[in-house]
Amino acid sequence: MKTLSDAFLKARHTLQNVRRDFPEWHLGRPAYALWALDVDTRAVSQAVAVAARHLDGLLLDGYHRQAHITLALGGFPTPAPTHPDDYGPADFEAHVEALRAIELAPFEIDIGGLASFTSAPFLHVSDPDGGIGRLHQALGGERPEGRYIPHVTVGLYSGAWPTAEVLPHLHALAALPPVRCHIERVSLMRYAATEIGGPLATLAEHDLASGRLLWREKSPFSSAITSDTTS
């Protein structure tokens, strides 16, 4: 965590997030999809709320995204990809097959301790069984812009606050008691592309124990997908 604190302090200011539509990014496409772990339990939600209240006045209002751990980005789901950041049937099927191939059993993680990127504060995630690392690698590996740090976002900074002034607030909850979570499924989730910090919805879930894909919404992909599904 010291390296994270050093990098945060070196940035000098947090990144200001603004509430607006981003048409130059979504190009009219309604939803963006990502693979994540749904950790929206009562205990984790309470820990996030404690951290958000502790940082009151520093965060953008209206952050409604449920507690989750992003594993890999998908893109804009569509049955007929045309843009580089579209997420089509072939991409989706490759991810499902990769999840099946690693044959990962359910595992345990711990969530707790406040830290921060320059854009957003988060709760640290401990991965003692290495399950998150294996899922992240299966779904795409390391990001080119830097090492992957599993985390639960608390909110988004609303201003360019001096990091030297924010850091003591982070340190005050750095030892927040960890919450143990039992991970049984990997979720394909989506959010409205026009809304910053808007709620997540689950499109489908990959069950670790059975290796089956369980649809929670109508598939946004082609009906040619051959993955096992249940309604």
C-alpha positions as CSV (number, residue, x, y, z in Angstrom):
1,M,0.0,0.0,0.0
2,K,3.0,2.3,0.5
3,T,3.7,2.3,-3.2
4,L,0.1,3.3,-3.9
5,S,0.3,6.1,-1.3
6,D,3.6,7.4,-2.8
7,A,2.1,7.4,-6.3
8,F,-1.0,9.2,-5.1
9,L,1.1,11.8,-3.3
10,K,3.3,12.3,-6.3
11,A,0.3,13.1,-8.5
12,R,-0.1,16.3,-6.4
13,H,-3.9,16.6,-7.2
14,T,-6.8,14.2,-7.7
15,L,-8.5,14.0,-11.0
16,Q,-11.8,15.9,-11.2
17,N,-14.7,13.9,-12.5
18,V,-17.7,15.8,-14.0
19,R,-21.3,14.7,-14.5
20,R,-22.1,15.0,-18.2
21,D,-22.9,12.9,-21.2
22,F,-19.9,11.7,-23.2
23,P,-21.2,11.3,-26.7
24,E,-17.7,11.4,-28.2
25,W,-17.0,8.1,-26.3
26,H,-20.3,6.1,-26.6
27,L,-21.3,7.4,-30.0
28,G,-25.0,6.8,-29.2
29,R,-24.4,3.2,-28.0
30,P,-26.6,2.7,-24.9
31,A,-24.6,0.3,-22.7
32,Y,-21.0,-0.7,-21.8
33,A,-20.2,-4.2,-20.5
34,L,-17.5,-5.5,-18.2
35,W,-16.6,-8.7,-16.4
36,A,-16.6,-8.3,-12.6
37,L,-17.2,-10.0,-9.3
38,D,-20.4,-8.9,-7.6
39,V,-19.5,-8.2,-4.0
40,D,-22.6,-6.2,-3.2
41,T,-23.2,-7.8,0.2
42,R,-24.5,-6.0,3.2
43,A,-21.1,-6.0,5.0
44,V,-19.2,-4.7,1.9
45,S,-21.9,-2.1,1.2
46,Q,-21.6,-0.9,4.8
47,A,-17.8,-0.6,4.5
48,V,-18.2,1.4,1.3
49,A,-20.7,3.7,3.0
50,V,-18.4,4.3,5.9
51,A,-15.5,5.2,3.6
52,A,-17.8,7.5,1.5
53,R,-19.0,9.4,4.6
54,H,-15.4,9.7,5.8
55,L,-14.6,11.4,2.4
56,D,-17.7,13.6,2.4
57,G,-17.2,16.8,0.4
58,L,-14.5,15.3,-1.8
59,L,-16.7,12.9,-3.9
60,L,-19.0,13.5,-6.8
61,D,-22.7,13.3,-5.9
62,G,-24.9,10.6,-7.3
63,Y,-22.5,7.6,-7.4
64,H,-24.8,4.6,-7.4
65,R,-22.6,1.8,-8.7
66,Q,-22.9,-1.3,-6.6
67,A,-19.8,-2.8,-4.9
68,H,-17.9,-4.9,-7.5
69,I,-14.4,-5.9,-8.5
70,T,-13.7,-5.3,-12.2
71,L,-11.8,-8.2,-13.8
72,A,-11.7,-7.1,-17.4
73,L,-13.4,-4.6,-19.7
74,G,-15.6,-5.9,-22.5
75,G,-16.9,-3.0,-24.5
76,F,-20.2,-1.9,-26.1
77,P,-22.2,-5.2,-26.5
78,T,-23.6,-5.7,-30.0
79,P,-24.4,-8.6,-32.3
80,A,-22.6,-6.9,-35.2
81,P,-19.4,-5.1,-34.1
82,T,-18.3,-2.1,-36.2
83,H,-16.2,0.0,-33.8
84,P,-12.9,-1.1,-32.2
85,D,-14.4,-0.9,-28.7
86,D,-17.6,-2.9,-29.6
87,Y,-18.0,-6.2,-27.8
88,G,-19.3,-8.8,-30.2
89,P,-20.3,-12.5,-30.0
90,A,-16.8,-13.8,-30.8
91,D,-15.2,-11.7,-28.1
92,F,-17.9,-12.9,-25.6
93,E,-17.6,-16.5,-26.5
94,A,-13.8,-16.4,-26.2
95,H,-14.1,-15.0,-22.7
96,V,-16.6,-17.7,-21.7
97,E,-14.4,-20.4,-23.0
98,A,-11.4,-19.0,-21.2
99,L,-13.4,-19.0,-17.9
100,R,-14.3,-22.6,-18.4
101,A,-10.8,-23.6,-19.4
102,I,-9.2,-22.5,-16.1
103,E,-11.7,-24.7,-14.1
104,L,-11.4,-22.4,-11.1
105,A,-13.3,-23.5,-8.0
106,P,-15.1,-21.0,-5.7
107,F,-12.6,-19.1,-3.5
108,E,-12.3,-16.5,-0.7
109,I,-11.2,-12.9,-0.8
110,D,-11.0,-10.1,1.8
111,I,-12.1,-6.5,1.3
112,G,-11.0,-3.6,3.6
113,G,-8.7,-0.7,4.0
114,L,-9.0,2.6,2.2
115,A,-6.6,3.6,-0.5
116,S,-6.9,5.7,-3.7
117,F,-6.1,6.1,-7.3
118,T,-6.0,9.8,-8.5
119,S,-9.5,9.5,-9.9
120,A,-11.2,7.5,-7.2
121,P,-10.8,6.2,-3.6
122,F,-11.3,2.4,-3.1
123,L,-11.3,-0.4,-0.7
124,H,-8.3,-2.7,-1.0
125,V,-8.9,-6.3,-2.1
126,S,-6.8,-9.2,-0.8
127,D,-6.7,-12.3,-3.0
128,P,-5.0,-15.0,-0.8
129,D,-6.1,-17.9,-3.0
130,G,-5.1,-16.2,-6.3
131,G,-8.6,-16.5,-7.8
132,I,-8.9,-12.9,-8.9
133,G,-5.5,-13.0,-10.5
134,R,-6.4,-16.2,-12.5
135,L,-9.7,-14.7,-13.6
136,H,-8.1,-11.5,-14.7
137,Q,-5.4,-13.3,-16.7
138,A,-8.0,-15.6,-18.3
139,L,-10.1,-12.6,-19.4
140,G,-7.3,-10.5,-20.9
141,G,-4.2,-10.3,-18.8
142,E,-2.4,-7.2,-17.6
143,R,-3.4,-3.7,-18.8
144,P,-0.8,-2.0,-21.0
145,E,-1.2,1.2,-18.9
146,G,-0.1,-0.4,-15.6
147,R,-0.4,-3.3,-13.2
148,Y,-3.8,-4.6,-12.3
149,I,-5.0,-3.7,-8.8
150,P,-8.2,-5.4,-7.7
151,H,-10.4,-2.9,-5.8
152,V,-13.9,-1.8,-4.8
153,T,-14.5,1.8,-5.8
154,V,-15.9,4.0,-3.1
155,G,-16.8,7.0,-5.4
156,L,-15.3,9.5,-7.8
157,Y,-13.4,12.7,-6.8
158,S,-15.4,15.8,-7.6
159,G,-12.5,18.2,-7.7
160,A,-8.7,18.5,-8.2
161,W,-8.0,18.2,-4.5
162,P,-4.4,18.4,-3.2
163,T,-3.3,14.8,-2.6
164,A,-1.2,15.8,0.4
165,E,-4.5,17.0,2.0
166,V,-6.5,13.9,1.0
167,L,-3.9,11.3,2.1
168,P,-4.4,11.7,5.8
169,H,-8.1,10.9,5.3
170,L,-7.1,7.8,3.5
171,H,-4.6,6.8,6.2
172,A,-7.3,7.2,8.9
173,L,-9.2,4.2,7.4
174,A,-6.3,2.3,6.0
175,A,-6.8,-0.4,8.6
176,L,-10.6,-0.7,8.1
177,P,-11.5,-4.3,9.3
178,P,-11.6,-6.7,6.3
179,V,-14.8,-8.3,5.1
180,R,-14.5,-11.9,3.9
181,C,-16.4,-12.7,0.7
182,H,-17.0,-16.2,-0.8
183,I,-16.8,-16.0,-4.6
184,E,-19.0,-18.4,-6.5
185,R,-19.7,-16.6,-9.8
186,V,-18.2,-14.2,-12.3
187,S,-20.6,-11.7,-13.7
188,L,-20.9,-10.0,-17.1
189,M,-22.3,-6.6,-16.1
190,R,-23.5,-3.5,-17.9
191,Y,-24.1,0.2,-17.2
192,A,-25.7,3.0,-19.1
193,A,-23.1,4.7,-21.2
194,T,-24.6,8.2,-20.7
195,E,-24.5,8.1,-16.9
196,I,-21.3,8.5,-14.9
197,G,-21.3,6.3,-11.8
198,G,-24.7,4.8,-12.7
199,P,-25.9,1.5,-11.3
200,L,-24.8,-1.9,-12.7
201,A,-27.1,-4.6,-14.1
202,T,-26.1,-8.2,-14.5
203,L,-26.4,-9.6,-18.0
204,A,-25.0,-13.1,-17.3
205,E,-23.1,-15.1,-14.7
206,H,-20.5,-17.8,-15.1
207,D,-20.9,-20.3,-12.2
208,L,-17.5,-21.5,-11.0
209,A,-18.6,-24.8,-9.6
210,S,-20.6,-26.0,-12.6
211,G,-18.9,-24.1,-15.4
212,R,-22.3,-23.1,-16.7
213,L,-23.4,-19.7,-18.0
214,L,-26.6,-18.3,-16.5
215,W,-28.4,-15.5,-18.3
216,R,-30.1,-12.8,-16.2
217,E,-31.2,-10.6,-19.1
218,K,-31.8,-11.2,-22.7
219,S,-28.5,-11.7,-24.6
220,P,-27.4,-8.6,-26.5
221,F,-25.4,-10.9,-28.8
222,S,-26.3,-13.1,-31.7
223,S,-28.6,-16.1,-31.2
224,A,-25.8,-18.2,-32.6
225,I,-24.0,-18.3,-29.3
226,T,-23.6,-21.9,-28.2
227,S,-22.8,-21.4,-24.5
228,D,-25.0,-23.4,-22.0
229,T,-27.7,-21.0,-20.7
230,T,-30.6,-21.1,-18.3
231,S,-33.2,-18.4,-17.9
